[in-house]
Amino acid sequence: MKFISNVFMVTGIMIGMPIIFYLIFHGTRMDRLPDIEDVESGYTIVNGSEYDLDQYLIGVLPTEMNLDSEYEAIKAQAVIARTSILYQLKGKKQMDGNKLEEGYITQEKLKEQIGEREYTKKLQLLTKAVLETRGMVIQSEGEYIYPLYHEVSIGTTISAKELYGKDIPYLKAADSSTDVESPDYMKVEEWDYEDALNLIKKEKPETEVTREQLEEKIVVTSKTSSGYVKKLKVGNTTFTGEQWKKIFDLNSTNFYIEDYEGKMRMVTLGKGHGLGLSLYGANELAKQGAGYKKILTHYYRNIEIKKIYE
């Protein structure tokens, strides 16, 4: 399962106090949002303390994306995180946060990582994004979707059918051509064959290939039409694309292997599994003026974005 524009804090954040007060400015007009601790979703996450779902999202979002992302991209991710947690709750009203797929960072730890000044800005922005999307979720055919996302696509996202052979209505291929401009779009790495073989045998000691044989004995036996490797063989030993990705710490399973000046070179495209929303692409759409709903409907198909609580 990696911000602020025209937003100024005009009251202090009272850490440890029961209520956090914010006054949010939009240009010359001032809007008063509810306090984050006044909002009750009806869902509780237990992680040391008990948190309302929307309070909990404040600590989830920093673990999922760059906090310097465009505001509408942050709002889109807030809806994704809310939807994902409700999907995992499966109708329950409370869940142990440690059992969720989502990461979580406390406000104290976030402040320690980015400094008090940045923390104040980011906390204000995250709170605003969560409150402005409160109650908003993504559903397909009346059910919460499993809102997969990844960091960078290969220029297009892929469908669940292509990767897993299973058709999921909301996980279809979507254009994300701006991703090719990301620094993480392509990663090129080289290994000495002996070092590569040691890593391979560490994962699967039964691999019977010598260093001299390795170049000719690596064969991709199954990949998707977009180039995501599903299986490959080293001699008679089979590896999944995910196993190979883990062995060599690759950015994705979309890779190819070649000999380059006596070394094994692997070229990897994209970062992540390529399903659902691309964080990089979502941020680029936001830069172009897309709102969070447009971003979500671009990457997830056959969906409804609806408000389930006030």
C-alpha positions as a printed Julia matrix, in Angstrom:
310×3 Matrix{Float64}:
   0.0     0.0     0.0
   5.09   10.17   -1.1
   1.37   23.7    -0.24
   0.33   26.48    0.53
  -1.08   29.28   -1.66
  -2.87   32.4    -0.46
  -3.34   30.79    2.95
  -2.18   32.54    6.1
  -2.54   31.46    9.69
  -3.99   34.27   11.8
  -4.36   32.41   15.08
  -1.92   30.19   16.94
  -2.06   26.46   17.03
  -2.71   25.39   20.59
  -0.94   22.04   20.84
  -2.46   19.82   23.49
  -5.62   21.91   23.74
  -8.9    20.23   22.84
  -9.67   22.44   19.84
  -7.51   23.85   17.04
  -8.74   27.16   15.64
  -8.08   28.33   12.1
  -9.19   31.32   10.1
  -8.76   30.61    6.42
  -8.44   33.39    3.84
  -9.4    33.08    0.16
  -8.16   36.19   -1.62
  -9.99   39.09    0.01
 -12.86   36.95    1.36
 -12.6    35.22    4.73
 -14.34   31.86    5.27
 -14.71   30.2     8.64
 -14.23   26.45    8.53
 -15.35   24.17   11.33
 -12.7    23.15   13.85
 -11.23   19.75   12.94
 -12.1    18.38   16.37
 -15.7    19.59   16.05
 -16.29   17.43   12.98
 -17.77   14.01   13.7
 -17.75   11.47   10.91
 -19.14    8.64   13.02
 -15.98    6.59   12.41
 -13.14    6.17   14.9
  -9.53    5.08   14.44
  -7.6     3.91   17.5
  -3.87    4.59   17.39
  -2.61    5.3    20.88
  -5.61    7.58   21.31
  -9.01    7.59   19.65
  -9.32    9.82   16.59
 -12.27   10.72   14.45
 -11.64    9.56   10.88
 -11.1    13.1     9.59
  -8.72   13.94   12.43
  -6.79   10.78   11.61
  -6.4    11.78    7.96
  -4.23   14.73    9.05
  -1.57   12.19   10.06
  -2.11    9.91    7.07
  -1.61   12.38    4.22
   2.04   13.28    5.01
   2.94    9.58    4.64
   1.33    9.33    1.21
   2.42   12.38   -0.74
   4.75   15.34   -1.03
   3.32   18.12    1.13
   4.47   20.69   -1.41
   1.94   19.3    -3.89
  -0.78   21.45   -5.41
  -3.75   22.05   -3.12
  -6.33   20.3    -5.33
  -4.03   17.27   -5.54
  -3.91   17.18   -1.74
  -7.7    17.33   -1.6
  -7.89   14.45   -4.09
  -5.56   12.4    -1.89
  -7.66   13.22    1.18
 -10.69   11.7    -0.57
  -8.6     8.67   -1.59
  -7.36    8.12    1.97
 -10.85    8.5     3.44
 -12.27    6.08    0.88
  -9.51    3.55    1.47
 -10.04    3.53    5.23
 -13.8     3.15    4.87
 -13.2     0.32    2.39
 -11.09   -1.44    5.03
 -13.6    -0.78    7.81
 -16.1    -2.95    5.91
 -19.1    -1.39    7.62
 -17.57   -1.2    11.11
 -17.44    2.09   13.0
 -14.04    1.62   14.65
 -10.7     0.08   13.74
  -7.18   -0.27   15.1
  -4.98    2.09   13.09
  -2.15   -0.45   13.13
  -4.3    -2.78   11.05
  -4.87   -0.22    8.32
  -2.74   -0.18    5.18
  -2.22    3.56    5.59
   0.83    4.95    7.32
   0.46    7.53   10.08
   2.67   10.24   11.55
   1.95   12.14   14.75
   1.92   15.93   14.74
   4.92   15.92   17.07
   6.94   13.71   14.7
   5.95   15.8    11.68
   7.06   18.97   13.45
  10.37   17.31   14.31
  10.93   16.31   10.68
  10.1    19.57    8.9
  10.57   22.23   11.57
   8.03   24.29   13.48
   7.56   27.0    10.85
   6.84   24.58    8.0
   4.81   22.38   10.31
   2.47   25.28   11.12
   1.87   25.94    7.42
   1.45   22.3     6.45
  -0.85   21.49    9.36
  -3.09   24.4     8.42
  -3.18   23.29    4.79
  -3.84   19.62    5.58
  -6.64   20.56    7.96
  -8.22   22.78    5.33
  -7.99   20.06    2.66
  -9.61   17.47    4.91
 -12.38   19.8     6.06
 -13.17   21.05    2.57
 -13.62   17.44    1.4
 -15.23   16.15    4.59
 -17.57   13.27    3.96
 -16.5    12.94    0.32
 -15.77    9.39   -0.86
 -15.41    7.45   -4.1
 -17.87    4.68   -4.89
 -18.47    2.39   -7.83
 -21.7     0.45   -8.2
 -22.71    1.6    -4.72
 -19.57    0.3    -2.97
 -16.38    1.98   -1.79
 -13.61    1.48   -4.29
 -10.14    0.23   -3.38
  -8.4     3.44   -4.51
  -4.97    2.32   -5.64
  -2.42    5.0    -6.46
   1.28    5.16   -7.33
   4.01    7.76   -7.62
   4.77    7.9   -11.35
   3.23    6.05  -14.3
   4.92    5.04  -17.56
   2.99    7.79  -19.36
  -0.29    5.96  -18.97
  -1.78    4.07  -16.06
  -2.74    0.45  -16.64
  -5.89   -1.53  -16.08
  -6.38   -4.21  -13.46
  -7.21   -6.58  -16.29
  -3.79   -6.06  -17.87
  -1.86   -6.57  -14.64
  -3.99   -9.13  -12.81
  -6.26  -10.53  -15.5
  -9.31   -9.31  -13.58
 -11.6    -6.59  -14.87
 -12.3    -3.96  -12.2
 -14.63   -1.25  -13.55
 -12.88    1.68  -11.88
  -9.29    0.56  -12.6
  -8.93    1.27  -16.3
  -6.01    2.72  -18.25
  -5.83    6.53  -18.19
  -3.54    8.99  -19.94
  -0.84   10.41  -17.71
   1.6    11.61  -20.34
   3.08   14.4   -18.2
   4.65   11.69  -16.03
   7.45   11.3   -18.58
   8.75   14.65  -17.3
   9.19   13.31  -13.77
  12.76   12.69  -12.52
  11.48    9.25  -11.45
  10.09    8.32  -14.87
  13.21    6.36  -15.82
  15.88    4.79  -13.66
  19.02    3.2   -15.13
  21.22    1.01  -12.93
  24.18   -1.28  -13.55
  25.47   -4.27  -11.62
  28.54   -6.39  -11.87
  27.29   -9.84  -12.84
  28.89  -11.45   -9.81
  27.22   -8.99   -7.43
  23.9    -9.5    -9.21
  24.21  -13.28   -8.93
  24.93  -13.02   -5.2
  21.73  -11.02   -4.72
  19.76  -13.52   -6.79
  21.09  -16.51   -4.84
  20.45  -14.75   -1.54
  16.76  -14.67   -2.5
  16.72  -18.15   -4.05
  19.78  -20.26   -3.12
  18.6   -23.05   -5.43
  19.47  -20.95   -8.49
  22.03  -23.01  -10.45
  23.75  -20.5   -12.71
  27.36  -19.37  -12.84
  28.51  -15.81  -13.17
  29.61  -16.52  -16.74
  26.19  -17.97  -17.65
  24.09  -15.25  -16.05
  23.86  -12.9   -19.03
  22.33  -15.57  -21.28
  20.31  -17.33  -18.58
  18.02  -14.43  -17.61
  14.84  -14.75  -19.65
  11.62  -12.78  -19.2
   8.87  -15.36  -19.71
   5.77  -13.25  -19.09
   5.01   -9.54  -19.21
   2.01   -7.33  -19.84
   1.39   -5.43  -23.06
   2.73   -2.28  -21.35
   5.94   -4.0   -20.3
   5.28   -4.91  -16.66
   7.23   -8.11  -15.97
   5.15  -10.86  -14.41
   7.67  -13.73  -14.51
  11.26  -14.36  -15.49
  13.67  -17.26  -15.24
  17.29  -17.48  -14.22
  18.28  -20.9   -15.48
  15.53  -23.17  -14.21
  14.54  -20.93  -11.31
  11.43  -18.78  -11.69
  11.0   -15.32  -10.18
   7.98  -13.07  -10.2
   8.4    -9.49  -11.33
   7.73   -8.37   -7.76
  10.46  -10.66   -6.4
  12.95   -9.28   -8.92
  11.9    -5.72   -8.06
  12.54   -6.43   -4.38
  15.92   -8.09   -5.0
  17.31   -5.12   -6.93
  15.26   -2.39   -5.25
  13.71   -1.31   -8.54
  11.1     1.44   -8.82
   8.61   -0.8   -10.62
   8.21   -4.12  -12.39
   8.29   -2.35  -15.76
  11.92   -3.05  -16.62
  14.19   -4.59  -19.19
  17.63   -6.14  -18.78
  20.59   -5.82  -21.12
  24.33   -6.27  -21.17
  26.18   -2.95  -21.21
  29.95   -2.9   -21.38
  30.27   -6.17  -19.5
  27.76   -5.3   -16.81
  24.1    -6.1   -16.26
  22.05   -2.98  -16.87
  18.39   -2.63  -15.9
  16.22    0.19  -17.17
  13.06    0.75  -15.14
  10.1     2.91  -16.16
   7.67    4.51  -13.73
   7.54    4.25   -9.96
   4.97    1.96   -8.38
   2.48   -0.52   -9.77
   0.91    1.8   -12.35
  -2.69    1.22  -11.21
  -5.19    3.93  -10.32
  -4.07    7.49   -9.68
  -0.58    8.77  -10.49
   0.5    11.22   -7.8
   2.77   13.03  -10.25
   0.07   13.18  -12.9
  -2.55   14.34  -10.4
  -0.28   17.18   -9.34
   0.25   18.21  -12.96
  -3.51   18.2   -13.58
  -3.93   20.45  -10.54
  -1.31   22.82  -11.96
  -3.41   23.0   -15.13
  -6.44   24.07  -13.09
  -8.21   20.76  -12.48
 -10.2    20.48   -9.25
  -9.99   17.42   -7.05
 -13.14   15.86   -8.5
 -11.85   16.19  -12.05
  -8.55   14.64  -11.0
 -10.31   11.68   -9.42
 -12.66   11.07  -12.35
  -9.71   11.23  -14.73
  -7.89    8.38  -13.02
 -10.8     6.31  -11.7
 -13.52    5.34  -14.17
 -17.18    4.43  -13.62
 -17.24    6.12  -10.23
 -19.42    8.44   -8.18
 -17.92   11.0    -5.81
 -20.46   11.54   -3.08
 -20.81   13.02    0.39
 -21.77   10.45    3.03
 -21.68   12.72    6.09
 -21.7    16.44    6.83
